[in-house]
């Protein structure tokens, strides 16, 4: 099991500078011969993902269950690990925009 937590903040010259935009915590775990990602988010959304594709550097998780969120239809998390970097993408479709598209990208660099 691996526990994770990620937060993002506004970084601008406006009054929201420094305030939390997104906060997500959860687990990567082996469950009945599957690898799952379980996520709880600051807005109350709960998600369970299943690992559907992987290589030595890339891991793709597709949503299996989304709770406490009437707008999200489908979501996907992509993690790419290489050369001291973790690249992260959150892709989703919602009832407002039924197009599966990127919602968030981030790259973390090991120091």
PyMOL commands that set and color helices and strands:
alter all, ss='L'
color gray80, all
select strands_A, chain A and resi 2-9+20-31+34-41+46-54+58-67+72-82+85-94+101-109
alter strands_A, ss='S'
color yellow, strands_A
deselect
rebuild
show_as cartoon
